[in-house]
Amino acid sequence: MQYKPVIGLEIHVGLNTRTKMFCDSLNNPDEKRPNWNICPVCMGHPGTLPVTNMEAVNKVIRTGLAMNCAIARNTFFERKNYFYPDLPKGYQISQYQKPLCEHGALAIKSGKKIRITRIHLEEDAGRLYHEGDASLVDYNRAGTPLMELVTEPDLENGQEVRDFATELQLILRYLGVSDADMEKGLMRVEVNISLTKADDSYGTKVEIKNLNSISAAAASVDYEIKRQEELLEKREKVVQETRGWDDVKKVSVSQRLKEEAHDYRYFPEPDLPPLHFEESDIETLRAGLPELPSQRRERFSRQYNLPDADIQVFTVNKPLGNFYEHVATEILGYARETSPTSELGEDPKLCKLAANYAITEYQKHVAGMGVDAEHTKITPESFAELVRYIADKTISSSAAQTMLEEMFRTGLSAEHIIKEKDLGQVSDTRALESIVDAVISANQKAAEDYKKGKEASLKFLVGMAMRESKGKGNPQMLEEIIRRKLGP
């Protein structure tokens, strides 16, 4: 029997506000000292009153706008009542009846749109640390702003879960609302999964928690689909429960029976006033939205005619993409000067060549230095100049490597380094023929092997000629001269 997976996601995101959700304690996920950023308000002491952090509210609304959600004009906070050792109040201030954002959508790589049910705001709980038979609690995270995004059950497999979570993480970073670092717990993915039956009715829903990476979320889905299929094929019952994910064994494990919403006894938070937004408030936030990843991909394709793989690198690595944009602007300006009738000038490959060097060589040096791609000694103007020298064969590819290293070290221009290091490529026919004659004379066996049809010998001779020219010879011209002198 065939079953169709029905998958919805609940994703919690720790917002990067300066202070916690309802008090002035610092919101610092990197704080290592336990119970350091706490106060009577976030610890739920009697007589204390919470105050809403509007920075967090605005960050949630901006996220909702980025995913075309409807924004609530009137909303309020509620108490979600349950007991857990790291929940100091004995309840969590959250939203249930009227979330800040509803009815949006996010398109994944395949083009499929995943509907967003709701995005609401709440406060986070603390952390438990288990040591032997004892459990320790750290309340530093308790009360920090936590955004929860819930999707419709539109996903069908692990790859779609991976694509959705990856794109969401990127959007959050572009918006600047969260670092969304899963290793630090700043983005937590929970999966709800069931299998539809032959009559299209939904099966029993299982929730999977403890997913500490996007790859773990994808793997858990594929495993759980298989597990539930095997149970149903054996006519056994799928239990509605919360399961955890063992990332070592790559299996889900039962944790507890799942609670329903009414178990939390929601009621309006009496200590916080309702929130009201004018249309002008929403439009101000909408006007402040940055370019989003999907918009950047479309623009890079249109403006720079790059392949999808390059565009994805420049989208995921935003600082590198920003640097490339400055370089491409210089290149396009130069191209328009030399060929005003063509958008990319006489050589449409210039932007692609710049992308190749930015993604490979430039990024390699940036990674080695441990700096941001936009904050090196190399200016975009100088890098564009280097690309032009490579394109018009003023320098060889090996010379370009040397120049780039020197540019990273000194910040000097490409033109300056060419003159200082005498790196200009030799393209003078007479000079190159003299080099080729010397190489053939010194490597008679390789020359004879090439005449017998061994192409590898040609590469060897070109390499020897490049060494003889100290890397300055034009390799294409050297190969052409060798072929001419030794025959077809």
C-alpha positions, -999 to 999 in steps of 0.1 A, spaced: 0 0 0 13 35 -8 11 63 17 17 100 12 38 118 38 22 149 53 48 171 71 46 204 89 73 223 107 75 243 139 106 264 139 118 284 170 142 313 164 161 332 191 159 369 182 191 390 184 177 419 206 199 436 231 177 427 261 152 399 269 115 399 259 100 414 290 128 428 311 162 446 309 184 416 314 209 411 286 201 387 258 235 372 252 235 336 238 273 335 242 273 341 280 291 311 296 286 320 332 254 303 344 226 324 358 244 356 351 219 375 329 189 372 351 167 395 372 135 393 393 113 399 363 126 370 341 128 348 372 91 354 380 95 369 414 62 379 431 52 416 425 73 421 393 58 433 361 68 426 325 73 452 298 71 443 261 103 445 241 91 463 209 123 456 191 114 419 192 79 426 181 91 446 151 116 418 141 88 393 140 66 416 119 95 422 95 99 384 92 62 380 85 63 408 58 92 390 41 70 360 37 39 379 26 20 373 59 -10 392 70 0 413 100 -24 415 130 -35 451 137 -47 441 172 -32 413 192 -22 404 228 0 380 248 -13 350 267 -1 327 295 8 292 284 6 272 316 29 242 322 56 231 346 92 224 337 123 229 359 138 256 336 105 276 334 109 299 365 74 315 363 56 282 360 41 295 328 53 310 295 42 343 280 32 335 245 6 340 218 -21 316 207 -54 332 197 -40 361 177 -5 357 164 14 386 150 16 371 115 -6 347 96 -12 332 62 21 337 44 42 315 21 79 307 14 90 292 -20 117 265 -18 143 256 -44 119 235 -65 95 265 -68 70 248 -45 54 273 -21 51 262 15 23 279 33 30 297 66 2 292 91 14 316 118 44 334 132 41 344 168 63 358 196 70 343 231 97 340 257 122 312 258 128 288 287 161 281 303 185 252 299 190 220 318 224 203 322 225 167 333 255 155 352 254 120 365 223 117 388 220 155 391 204 181 369 215 217 369 195 246 355 208 278 338 183 306 335 204 329 312 182 320 283 149 322 302 128 351 290 148 358 258 127 367 227 116 336 208 99 336 175 79 305 165 70 298 129 44 271 120 39 258 85 9 241 69 15 204 63 27 210 28 61 193 29 65 157 16 101 145 22 134 152 39 148 172 9 119 197 11 124 201 48 161 208 42 153 233 14 127 251 36 149 254 67 179 265 47 160 292 29 144 304 61 177 306 78 191 327 50 161 351 51 165 355 89 201 365 84 194 389 55 167 405 77 192 408 106 167 394 131 187 364 142 220 346 135 199 315 133 228 294 144 215 259 152 246 249 171 239 277 196 202 268 198 192 300 180 172 281 155 154 249 165 134 228 141 106 204 151 89 181 126 53 170 127 48 140 104 20 116 95 11 94 65 -22 98 46 -42 66 41 -58 52 10 -89 73 16 -68 105 19 -76 108 56 -47 119 78 -28 94 98 -16 97 134 8 127 139 42 122 154 64 151 165 102 149 164 123 171 186 160 174 195 170 183 159 203 202 162 210 207 125 191 211 92 206 178 80 193 161 111 158 174 104 159 161 69 173 127 80 147 123 107 119 129 82 131 102 59 136 78 87 102 85 102 85 80 69 100 46 66 93 37 103 56 46 100 52 28 66 66 -4 81 42 -1 111 12 4 88 21 -24 65 22 -47 95 -12 -33 105 3 -19 137 -8 14 153 12 46 150 12 62 184 7 100 187 38 110 206 69 132 208 101 114 196 137 125 198 164 121 172 196 102 179 220 117 155 246 90 161 224 60 155 202 80 129 170 68 145 140 85 163 133 74 198 101 77 219 101 104 245 66 111 258 29 112 247 20 145 230 0 171 248 -29 189 231 -32 227 231 -60 228 257 -37 212 282 -18 245 285 -49 264 297 -42 296 277 -56 329 290 -47 365 283 -16 378 301 -31 402 327 1 422 332 7 433 296 -15 457 275 -28 446 241 -7 456 210 -22 479 183 -6 488 150 -17 515 125 -13 508 88 15 534 87 34 514 113 33 483 91 42 502 60 72 518 77 85 483 86 78 471 50 97 500 35 128 491 56 130 455 44 163 447 27 167 428 -6 158 392 2 177 361 -11 152 353 -38 154 388 -51 192 388 -50 193 356 -71 170 370 -97 190 403 -99 224 386 -101 211 364 -130 197 394 -148 225 418 -142 256 396 -144 244 366 -165 259 342 -140 251 304 -137 229 293 -108 258 277 -89 277 310 -88 246 330 -78 239 306 -49 275 311 -36 271 349 -37 236 346 -21 246 323 8 279 342 14 265 377 14 298 396 21 315 378 -8 285 386 -30 287 423 -19 324 424 -28 317 408 -62 290 433 -69 314 462 -65 339 443 -87 313 437 -114 302 473 -113 338 483 -121 339 457 -149 306 468 -164 317 504 -163 349 496 -181 330 474 -206 306 502 -214 335 526 -220 350 502 -245 318 491 -261 289 514 -253 263 494 -273 268 462 -253 257 458 -216 287 436 -209 311 452 -234 330 433 -260 337 404 -237 306 390 -220 328 366 -201 344 393 -179 318 391 -152 320 353 -152 358 354 -150 356 378 -120 331 354 -104 354 324 -109 383 342 -92 361 356 -64 347 322 -56 379 302 -58 411 322 -52 397 353 -34 375 332 -11 404 309 -4 426 337 9 397 352 29 391 319 46 428 315 54 428 350 70 396 344 89 382 378 79 350 391 63 351 391 25 343 428 24 371 438 48 404 429 32 432 452 19 421 445 -17 397 471 -31 371 461 -57 387 484 -81 420 467 -78 404 433 -81 385 443 -112 418 456 -126 434 422 -120 405 404 -138 410 427 -168 448 419 -169 439 381 -168 413 385 -195 435 404 -220 464 381 -212 486 408 -198 494 383 -171 493 345 -169 471 325 -145 502 316 -124 512 353 -123 477 361 -112 481 338 -82 513 356 -72 497 390 -77 466 381 -56 488 369 -27 507 402 -28 475 422 -31 461 405 1 494 412 19 500 448 9 468 462 -6 488 475 -36 471 478 -70 475 452 -96 493 476 -119 518 485 -93 526 448 -85 530 439 -122 556 466 -126 573 460 -92 575 422 -97 579 422 -135 549 398 -139 537 410 -173 531 381 -196 555 377 -225 536 375 -258 564 386 -281 566 359 -308 604 362 -313 611 359 -276 588 329 -272 602 311 -303 637 314 -288 624 298 -256 607 270 -275 638 263 -295 658 259 -263 632 237 -247 630 214 -277 667 211 -279 670 202 -243 641 177 -244 645 157 -277 628 126 -264 596 145 -254 597 162 -288 599 128 -306 571 114 -284 548 142 -294 556 136 -331 544 100 -325 511 113 -312 516 115 -275 497 146 -264 510 144 -229 544 152 -242 531 185 -256 518 195 -221 552 186 -208 570 208 -233 546 237 -227 553 234 -189 591 234 -195 587 265 -217 566 282 -190 594 274 -165 620 287 -188 600 319 -191 597 321 -154 559 318 -157 557 349 -179 552 332 -212 518 332 -229 509 294 -226 485 295 -256 512 311 -278 538 287 -265 516 257 -274 509 271 -308 546 276 -315 556 241 -304 529 225 -325 541 245 -355 577 236 -350 571 199 -344 544 194 -369 507 182 -366 
